[in-house]
Amino acid sequence: MPWQVTGLVDGEDGFNCYILDTDLTNHSVKLEFKVTQKKHSEGVLYELQEYFGCGSVVIDNRKTDTKKYHVNGFSAILDKIIPHF
């Protein structure tokens, strides 16, 4: 399964990093790991959730009928997601 996970993520989505300005002097960093699929393939998203043992499966876009496996917890990304890759 590890190679399948790597291949799926390589072709479908991956990591995002956002730097948010909270005011003139403070910034906040948000990490996100996500994989998006059409609703008919959402089962693979639940398999990713089980494989990594963290995150959630949520609606990504109602217009495109997509769902996403989403992890945004800093420690989950550092301790579980990044070590896989």
Secondary structure by P-SEA (a helix, b strand, c coil): caaaaaaaaaccbbbbbbbbcccccbbbbbbbbbcccccccaaaaaaaaaaacbbbbcccccccbbbbbccccaaaaaccccccc
